[in-house]
């Protein structure tokens, strides 16, 4: 297993996203390397506003991987979603997710694109459309996965708790959707914070998701750095070792008391498990 943390790129300008480390993009990379992270997960808004060649050069300079691209700020900043009653919003979400996929493909074959809040909500839709909402989601996920396949990129679906979204709350929900989508490059990303709210057993869900579990977000029960809440990380990490998980554990959490301290707390706590 490798340790990563979510950092925002220059196109993400609002305060309060679940990203770590402060400073310019270069400064964030330098801090991540010094702290001992193996990679950084990029929180983007619109990759077409970014200089991909400069980003790749900086990542190479610091010897850091990019295991996944986070798309939550496409929704958080601009309100776009893959399922939405306004066709213009849907079209913009479709354009953005395709741009993110191309961005991931340019970064390397191992970079995943995550779909969390970007998927949208059922209760946004008109009442006459809501009975067909599940199929709308399935079709949107298939389209994203098919587009990603051309760039040798994998896509993960992230279950989110009931207070944030009204569709796909736990690992079992995600696995059912993944089965319906039926694409080999469409898997699951699990977030310990959401799992602590929605999954009956975090350890059982990790075991069940193992065949398509490609990425994990870590945060404690209060969405702060590991060790700052009451999650049993020892049990979680032993389970991941037992199932042979070899992917990233990537810190996505509230940047408290500040982004650098939260990142340092994460590294120090997780070092006992990741060598």
C-alpha positions as a Python dict, from the first residue, in 0.01 Angstrom:
ca = {
    (1, 'X'): (0, 0, 0),
    (2, 'X'): (105, 356, -67),
    (3, 'X'): (14, 681, 106),
    (4, 'X'): (-123, 984, -75),
    (5, 'X'): (-309, 1303, 0),
    (6, 'X'): (-554, 1519, -192),
    (7, 'X'): (-423, 1856, -305),
    (8, 'X'): (-603, 2116, -513),
    (9, 'X'): (-479, 2250, -844),
    (10, 'X'): (-470, 2619, -935),
    (11, 'X'): (-817, 2612, -1096),
    (12, 'X'): (-978, 2530, -759),
    (13, 'X'): (-1006, 2868, -592),
    (14, 'X'): (-1283, 2842, -332),
    (15, 'X'): (-1202, 2801, 36),
    (16, 'X'): (-1290, 2488, 228),
    (17, 'X'): (-1242, 2190, -7),
    (18, 'X'): (-1127, 1864, 149),
    (19, 'X'): (-767, 1912, 38),
    (20, 'X'): (-439, 1924, 225),
    (21, 'X'): (-116, 2126, 208),
    (22, 'X'): (-83, 2501, 156),
    (23, 'X'): (104, 2719, -90),
    (24, 'X'): (156, 2706, -464),
    (25, 'X'): (130, 2379, -654),
    (26, 'X'): (509, 2344, -648),
    (27, 'X'): (517, 2413, -274),
    (28, 'X'): (250, 2151, -212),
    (29, 'X'): (451, 1892, -404),
    (30, 'X'): (768, 1980, -215),
    (31, 'X'): (589, 1944, 118),
    (32, 'X'): (427, 1613, 18),
    (33, 'X'): (765, 1471, -82),
    (34, 'X'): (935, 1592, 236),
    (35, 'X'): (661, 1448, 456),
    (36, 'X'): (697, 1108, 293),
    (37, 'X'): (394, 1078, 68),
    (38, 'X'): (422, 849, -233),
    (39, 'X'): (175, 1042, -444),
    (40, 'X'): (-75, 1327, -459),
    (41, 'X'): (-436, 1302, -564),
    (42, 'X'): (-541, 1605, -764),
    (43, 'X'): (-862, 1794, -691),
    (44, 'X'): (-946, 1975, -1014),
    (45, 'X'): (-1219, 2201, -1146),
    (46, 'X'): (-1147, 2230, -1520),
    (47, 'X'): (-827, 2067, -1654),
    (48, 'X'): (-843, 2279, -1968),
    (49, 'X'): (-735, 2572, -1750),
    (50, 'X'): (-419, 2386, -1640),
    (51, 'X'): (-75, 2348, -1796),
    (52, 'X'): (-43, 1970, -1818),
    (53, 'X'): (320, 1977, -1932),
    (54, 'X'): (421, 2189, -1631),
    (55, 'X'): (227, 1965, -1394),
    (56, 'X'): (394, 1652, -1533),
    (57, 'X'): (736, 1814, -1512),
    (58, 'X'): (681, 1913, -1149),
    (59, 'X'): (554, 1569, -1053),
    (60, 'X'): (856, 1408, -1217),
    (61, 'X'): (1090, 1647, -1038),
    (62, 'X'): (954, 1545, -698),
    (63, 'X'): (908, 1179, -786),
    (64, 'X'): (538, 1177, -701),
    (65, 'X'): (261, 971, -860),
    (66, 'X'): (-98, 1079, -925),
    (67, 'X'): (-317, 783, -829),
    (68, 'X'): (-652, 956, -883),
    (69, 'X'): (-827, 1273, -999),
    (70, 'X'): (-1106, 1401, -773),
    (71, 'X'): (-1404, 1563, -945),
    (72, 'X'): (-1604, 1688, -646),
    (73, 'X'): (-1522, 2052, -713),
    (74, 'X'): (-1683, 2036, -1057),
    (75, 'X'): (-2001, 2012, -854),
    (76, 'X'): (-1882, 2211, -553),
    (77, 'X'): (-1770, 2521, -743),
    (78, 'X'): (-1984, 2514, -1056),
    (79, 'X'): (-2280, 2291, -972),
    (80, 'X'): (-2246, 2065, -1274),
    (81, 'X'): (-2369, 1705, -1254),
    (82, 'X'): (-2395, 1405, -1484),
    (83, 'X'): (-2766, 1370, -1404),
    (84, 'X'): (-2947, 1703, -1387),
    (85, 'X'): (-3285, 1846, -1501),
    (86, 'X'): (-3115, 2125, -1698),
    (87, 'X'): (-2970, 1984, -2021),
    (88, 'X'): (-2713, 2264, -2038),
    (89, 'X'): (-2579, 2166, -1695),
    (90, 'X'): (-2562, 1803, -1802),
    (91, 'X'): (-2376, 1892, -2121),
    (92, 'X'): (-2123, 2098, -1926),
    (93, 'X'): (-2072, 1808, -1681),
    (94, 'X'): (-2021, 1574, -1975),
    (95, 'X'): (-1762, 1810, -2125),
    (96, 'X'): (-1582, 1846, -1794),
    (97, 'X'): (-1565, 1474, -1714),
    (98, 'X'): (-1424, 1406, -2059),
    (99, 'X'): (-1163, 1678, -2004),
    (100, 'X'): (-1074, 1519, -1670),
    (101, 'X'): (-1040, 1179, -1837),
    (102, 'X'): (-807, 1318, -2103),
    (103, 'X'): (-609, 1489, -1826),
    (104, 'X'): (-578, 1158, -1638),
    (105, 'X'): (-472, 980, -1955),
    (106, 'X'): (-198, 1237, -2012),
    (107, 'X'): (-68, 1186, -1657),
    (108, 'X'): (-30, 811, -1695),
    (109, 'X'): (-210, 480, -1728),
    (110, 'X'): (-237, 431, -1351),
    (111, 'X'): (-432, 752, -1287),
    (112, 'X'): (-798, 694, -1196),
    (113, 'X'): (-1091, 936, -1234),
    (114, 'X'): (-1335, 944, -943),
    (115, 'X'): (-1708, 1014, -961),
    (116, 'X'): (-1862, 1119, -631),
    (117, 'X'): (-2083, 1427, -598),
    (118, 'X'): (-2045, 1488, -972),
    (119, 'X'): (-2311, 1226, -1037),
    (120, 'X'): (-2593, 1448, -908),
    (121, 'X'): (-2911, 1367, -715),
    (122, 'X'): (-3236, 1191, -794),
    (123, 'X'): (-3446, 1449, -609),
    (124, 'X'): (-3323, 1721, -845),
    (125, 'X'): (-3518, 1558, -1128),
    (126, 'X'): (-3879, 1627, -1217),
    (127, 'X'): (-4126, 1384, -1061),
    (128, 'X'): (-4212, 1224, -1397),
    (129, 'X'): (-3844, 1149, -1460),
    (130, 'X'): (-3748, 1020, -1115),
    (131, 'X'): (-3873, 661, -1178),
    (132, 'X'): (-3617, 637, -1458),
    (133, 'X'): (-3335, 804, -1265),
    (134, 'X'): (-3140, 484, -1200),
    (135, 'X'): (-3115, 413, -1572),
    (136, 'X'): (-3002, 771, -1636),
    (137, 'X'): (-2719, 721, -1387),
    (138, 'X'): (-2623, 386, -1538),
    (139, 'X'): (-2610, 534, -1887),
    (140, 'X'): (-2401, 832, -1768),
    (141, 'X'): (-2153, 599, -1595),
    (142, 'X'): (-2128, 376, -1902),
    (143, 'X'): (-2061, 673, -2125),
    (144, 'X'): (-1784, 796, -1892),
    (145, 'X'): (-1629, 450, -1869),
    (146, 'X'): (-1640, 398, -2247),
    (147, 'X'): (-1478, 737, -2307),
    (148, 'X'): (-1213, 658, -2045),
    (149, 'X'): (-1135, 324, -2206),
    (150, 'X'): (-1003, 502, -2515),
    (151, 'X'): (-746, 674, -2291),
    (152, 'X'): (-666, 362, -2086),
    (153, 'X'): (-812, 529, -1779),
    (154, 'X'): (-1016, 363, -1504),
    (155, 'X'): (-1316, 526, -1337),
    (156, 'X'): (-1426, 477, -976),
    (157, 'X'): (-1769, 529, -826),
    (158, 'X'): (-1761, 663, -469),
    (159, 'X'): (-2046, 587, -227),
    (160, 'X'): (-2137, 903, -35),
    (161, 'X'): (-2339, 935, 284),
    (162, 'X'): (-2711, 1016, 283),
    (163, 'X'): (-2654, 1376, 394),
    (164, 'X'): (-2462, 1459, 76),
    (165, 'X'): (-2628, 1249, -194),
    (166, 'X'): (-2944, 1041, -232),
    (167, 'X'): (-2805, 759, -447),
    (168, 'X'): (-2529, 498, -380),
    (169, 'X'): (-2460, 532, -9),
    (170, 'X'): (-2256, 223, 79),
    (171, 'X'): (-2027, -37, -73),
    (172, 'X'): (-2314, -274, -152),
    (173, 'X'): (-2500, 0, -343),
    (174, 'X'): (-2186, 73, -544),
    (175, 'X'): (-2118, -291, -625),
    (176, 'X'): (-2471, -335, -758),
    (177, 'X'): (-2434, -29, -984),
    (178, 'X'): (-2091, -145, -1103),
    (179, 'X'): (-2245, -480, -1197),
    (180, 'X'): (-2520, -303, -1393),
    (181, 'X'): (-2274, -71, -1571),
    (182, 'X'): (-2075, -377, -1677),
    (183, 'X'): (-1750, -213, -1779),
    (184, 'X'): (-1411, -360, -1685),
    (185, 'X'): (-1262, -15, -1624),
    (186, 'X'): (-1544, 89, -1385),
    (187, 'X'): (-1477, 6, -1020),
    (188, 'X'): (-1520, 142, -670),
    (189, 'X'): (-1345, 388, -442),
    (190, 'X'): (-1434, 366, -74),
    (191, 'X'): (-1403, 653, 173),
    (192, 'X'): (-1369, 559, 541),
    (193, 'X'): (-1559, 870, 652),
    (194, 'X'): (-1866, 778, 446),
    (195, 'X'): (-1832, 410, 537),
    (196, 'X'): (-1836, 495, 908),
    (197, 'X'): (-2182, 650, 854),
    (198, 'X'): (-2338, 409, 604),
    (199, 'X'): (-2171, 64, 609),
    (200, 'X'): (-2278, -191, 868),
    (201, 'X'): (-1918, -317, 884),
    (202, 'X'): (-1628, -135, 725),
    (203, 'X'): (-1417, -450, 730),
    (204, 'X'): (-1689, -666, 570),
    (205, 'X'): (-1750, -408, 298),
    (206, 'X'): (-1377, -388, 218),
    (207, 'X'): (-1367, -766, 179),
    (208, 'X'): (-1677, -770, -40),
    (209, 'X'): (-1548, -490, -264),
    (210, 'X'): (-1199, -637, -296),
    (211, 'X'): (-1219, -751, -663),
    (212, 'X'): (-1300, -396, -784),
    (213, 'X'): (-1155, -188, -499),
    (214, 'X'): (-907, 43, -670),
    (215, 'X'): (-865, 335, -431),
    (216, 'X'): (-938, 435, -71),
    (217, 'X'): (-986, 774, 94),
    (218, 'X'): (-884, 794, 456),
    (219, 'X'): (-1017, 1026, 726),
    (220, 'X'): (-1125, 966, 1081),
    (221, 'X'): (-1484, 954, 1209),
    (222, 'X'): (-1495, 1334, 1244),
    (223, 'X'): (-1343, 1380, 896),
    (224, 'X'): (-1017, 1497, 1048),
    (225, 'X'): (-677, 1329, 1019),
    (226, 'X'): (-645, 963, 1121),
    (227, 'X'): (-600, 935, 1495),
    (228, 'X'): (-814, 1242, 1565),
    (229, 'X'): (-1142, 1049, 1594),
    (230, 'X'): (-1263, 705, 1696),
    (231, 'X'): (-1222, 486, 1386),
    (232, 'X'): (-1037, 157, 1448),
    (233, 'X'): (-763, 202, 1188),
    (234, 'X'): (-581, -104, 1318),
    (235, 'X'): (-874, -327, 1224),
    (236, 'X'): (-918, -154, 888),
    (237, 'X'): (-552, -185, 794),
    (238, 'X'): (-532, -547, 904),
    (239, 'X'): (-830, -620, 679),
    (240, 'X'): (-663, -448, 383),
    (241, 'X'): (-347, -650, 440),
    (242, 'X'): (-553, -971, 458),
    (243, 'X'): (-729, -904, 126),
    (244, 'X'): (-404, -806, -43),
    (245, 'X'): (-498, -448, -121),
    (246, 'X'): (-205, -281, -300),
    (247, 'X'): (-355, 55, -391),
    (248, 'X'): (-336, 398, -234),
    (249, 'X'): (-463, 521, 99),
    (250, 'X'): (-523, 885, 18),
    (251, 'X'): (-602, 1149, 278),
    (252, 'X'): (-913, 1351, 192),
    (253, 'X'): (-1030, 1536, 502),
    (254, 'X'): (-1105, 1866, 666),
    (255, 'X'): (-781, 2068, 660),
    (256, 'X'): (-785, 2120, 1037),
    (257, 'X'): (-629, 2273, 1235),
    (258, 'X'): (-462, 2375, 908),
    (259, 'X'): (-380, 2196, 580),
    (260, 'X'): (-13, 2128, 661),
    (261, 'X'): (-71, 2002, 1015),
    (262, 'X'): (-348, 1768, 898),
    (263, 'X'): (-116, 1629, 630),
    (264, 'X'): (165, 1578, 881),
    (265, 'X'): (-69, 1413, 1133),
    (266, 'X'): (-185, 1172, 862),
    (267, 'X'): (169, 1069, 771),
    (268, 'X'): (278, 1024, 1130),
    (269, 'X'): (-27, 814, 1220),
    (270, 'X'): (-16, 597, 907),
    (271, 'X'): (358, 526, 918),
    (272, 'X'): (294, 246, 1166),
    (273, 'X'): (105, 62, 892),
    (274, 'X'): (275, 164, 567),
    (275, 'X'): (643, 89, 517),
}
